[in-house]
Amino acid sequence: MEDDGSARRRPVDLLRKLLRTALVLLVLPYALIVVYRIDFIHPVSTLMLADLVTFQGYDRRWVDFEDISPNVVRAVMMSEDGQFCFHSGVDWEQMKGVVDDALSGQTTRGASTIPMQAVKNLYLWNSRSMVRKGLELPLAMVADAIWPKERMMEIYLNIAEWGPGIYGIEAAARHHFKTSAAKLTSAQAALLAVSLPNPIERVAGKPGKGMKRLANVVDRRAKRSGAYIKCLYE
């Protein structure tokens, strides 16, 4: 028969196990950031893992940074994070604007940088919440400190979602335009860039009029982006 001491210890032991598990889950992403600094390691995203677990599968073909068309890099930067070369993972000016809008009751705009989106894709989940954002910010800053900008862009472009089961720029180029990541034109790159916020509804290979107009704006900005991309192309 179990004594009273054993019965009392059981909830305490369970709590300790839960705390240890939570600590491991909090620390693991930071350890993986260090591991992912190694060039030959090809990280996968939480969405890719979910597709595997649910037996849906996915298409992702890793491609090195130097084998990605500069058209893509310029378009994604000008569409997603124009200050990519100048911030340290978080664009605090943009973040301040979002906070000010929220406090004044206005509709908030996105302020996610490429490092923030990269760590969110790698370690977190998609739905908006303060908890997720609180986890995302320090991860983005640590990743930006450890990964060179080129590695950051390489990882992001190889894990971004561009359609159901379509991950990474190489699979996206082949799926939407029947070409390779290295051969994407500036117009194709702009369409892929503007589809990133919602790649399920915004189909790069079948753009509507509104998407085409937005892509034209991004394409024009990308062609004038020389001063903004010096951390990647001298």
C-alpha positions in Angstrom: 0.0 0.0 0.0 1.4 3.4 -1.0 2.4 5.6 2.0 1.3 9.3 2.4 4.8 10.5 1.7 4.8 8.9 -1.8 1.4 10.3 -2.6 2.5 13.8 -1.7 5.7 13.5 -3.7 3.9 12.5 -6.9 2.5 15.9 -7.8 5.9 17.5 -7.0 7.7 15.0 -9.2 5.3 15.7 -12.0 5.7 19.4 -11.7 9.5 19.0 -11.8 9.3 16.9 -15.0 7.0 19.5 -16.6 9.4 22.3 -15.6 12.4 20.4 -17.0 10.5 19.7 -20.2 9.5 23.4 -20.6 13.1 24.5 -19.9 14.4 22.1 -22.6 11.8 23.4 -25.1 12.9 27.0 -24.4 16.6 26.3 -24.7 16.5 23.9 -27.7 15.8 26.6 -30.3 18.9 28.6 -29.2 21.1 25.5 -29.4 19.8 24.8 -32.9 20.6 28.4 -33.9 24.2 27.5 -33.2 24.0 24.2 -35.1 22.3 25.9 -38.1 25.2 28.2 -38.5 27.0 25.3 -40.1 26.6 25.7 -43.9 25.9 22.1 -44.9 23.0 21.7 -42.4 19.6 22.2 -44.1 17.0 23.1 -41.4 13.3 22.3 -41.8 10.4 24.4 -40.6 7.6 23.5 -38.2 5.1 23.5 -41.1 7.3 21.0 -43.0 7.5 18.8 -39.9 3.7 19.0 -39.5 3.3 17.9 -43.2 5.5 14.9 -42.4 3.6 14.0 -39.2 0.3 14.2 -41.0 1.6 12.1 -43.9 1.0 14.9 -46.4 4.6 15.2 -47.5 6.2 18.3 -49.1 8.5 19.5 -51.8 11.6 21.3 -50.7 14.9 21.3 -52.7 17.7 23.1 -50.8 19.7 25.6 -52.9 22.8 27.5 -51.8 22.6 31.3 -51.6 24.9 31.8 -54.6 22.6 29.6 -56.7 19.6 31.9 -56.0 18.9 34.7 -58.5 19.7 38.1 -57.0 16.3 39.1 -58.5 14.7 37.0 -55.7 16.9 38.4 -52.9 16.2 42.0 -53.9 12.5 41.5 -54.4 12.0 39.6 -51.1 14.0 42.3 -49.2 12.1 45.2 -50.7 8.8 43.4 -50.1 9.5 41.9 -46.6 12.3 43.8 -44.9 13.9 46.8 -46.5 16.2 47.4 -43.5 17.5 43.8 -43.5 21.1 44.9 -43.8 20.9 47.6 -41.1 19.0 46.1 -38.1 20.1 43.4 -35.7 17.2 41.0 -36.1 14.4 43.4 -35.1 13.4 46.7 -36.7 12.7 48.7 -33.6 11.4 51.7 -35.4 8.8 49.7 -37.2 8.0 47.8 -34.0 7.5 51.1 -32.2 5.0 52.2 -34.9 3.0 49.0 -34.4 2.9 49.5 -30.7 1.8 53.1 -31.0 -0.9 52.1 -33.5 -2.2 49.4 -31.1 -2.3 51.7 -28.1 -4.2 54.3 -30.1 -6.7 51.7 -31.3 -5.7 51.7 -34.9 -5.3 48.6 -37.1 -1.7 47.4 -36.7 0.5 46.7 -39.7 3.1 44.0 -39.9 6.6 44.7 -38.5 8.2 41.3 -38.9 11.7 41.3 -40.2 13.2 38.4 -42.2 15.1 37.1 -39.1 11.8 37.2 -37.1 10.0 35.3 -39.9 12.9 32.8 -40.2 12.8 31.9 -36.5 9.0 31.8 -36.5 9.1 29.4 -39.4 11.8 27.2 -37.8 10.6 27.0 -34.2 7.2 28.6 -33.6 3.6 28.7 -34.9 1.7 30.9 -37.3 -1.2 32.3 -35.3 -0.7 35.7 -33.9 -0.3 36.0 -30.1 1.8 38.0 -27.6 3.3 34.8 -26.4 4.6 33.9 -29.8 5.9 37.4 -30.4 7.6 37.4 -27.0 9.4 34.1 -27.9 10.2 35.4 -31.5 12.0 38.6 -30.7 14.9 37.2 -28.7 15.3 34.3 -31.0 15.5 36.7 -34.0 18.2 38.8 -32.3 20.3 35.8 -31.3 20.0 34.3 -34.8 21.0 37.6 -36.4 24.0 37.8 -34.1 25.2 34.2 -34.9 24.2 33.8 -38.6 25.8 36.0 -41.2 23.3 37.9 -43.3 23.9 35.7 -46.2 23.2 32.5 -44.2 20.1 34.2 -42.7 18.7 34.9 -46.2 19.7 31.4 -47.4 17.8 29.7 -44.6 14.7 31.9 -45.0 14.4 31.4 -48.7 14.8 27.7 -48.3 12.1 27.3 -45.6 9.5 29.9 -46.7 6.1 28.5 -47.8 5.0 29.2 -51.4 1.9 27.1 -51.6 0.5 23.9 -50.1 3.4 21.6 -49.5 5.7 23.9 -51.5 8.7 25.1 -49.4 11.8 27.0 -50.5 12.6 29.0 -53.5 13.8 26.2 -55.7 10.5 24.2 -55.3 8.6 27.4 -55.7 10.3 28.4 -58.9 9.7 25.0 -60.4 6.1 24.8 -59.2 5.0 28.2 -60.3 7.2 29.1 -63.2 8.8 25.8 -64.4 12.3 27.2 -64.0 15.1 27.1 -61.4 15.8 29.6 -58.5 18.9 30.7 -60.4 16.9 31.7 -63.5 14.0 33.6 -62.1 13.3 36.9 -63.8 12.8 40.1 -61.9 9.0 39.9 -62.6 8.7 36.3 -61.5 10.7 37.1 -58.3 8.5 40.0 -57.5 5.4 37.8 -57.8 6.9 35.3 -55.5 7.9 38.0 -53.0 4.4 39.5 -52.8 2.8 36.1 -52.3 4.8 35.4 -49.1 2.3 36.9 -46.7 -0.4 34.5 -47.8 0.9 32.0 -50.3 -2.3 29.9 -50.2 -4.5 32.7 -51.5 -1.8 34.6 -53.4 -0.7 32.2 -56.1 2.5 33.5 -57.8 1.9 31.5 -61.0 -1.7 32.7 -61.3 -1.7 36.4 -60.1 -4.8 38.6 -60.2 -4.7 42.2 -61.2 -4.2 43.5 -57.7 -1.3 41.1 -57.1 0.3 42.1 -60.4 0.1 45.8 -59.4 1.7 45.1 -56.1 4.4 43.0 -57.8 5.2 45.9 -60.2 5.8 48.2 -57.2 8.1 45.7 -55.6 9.9 45.1 -58.9 10.6 48.8 -59.3 11.9 49.1 -55.7 14.0 46.0 -56.2 15.7 47.5 -59.2 16.6 50.6 -57.1 17.8 48.6 -54.1 21.5 48.8 -54.5 22.2 50.7 -51.3 20.0 48.4 -49.3 21.6 45.1 -50.2 25.3 45.8 -49.7 25.5 43.3 -46.9 24.8 40.6 -49.4 26.2 41.9 -52.7 29.1 44.3 -52.8 
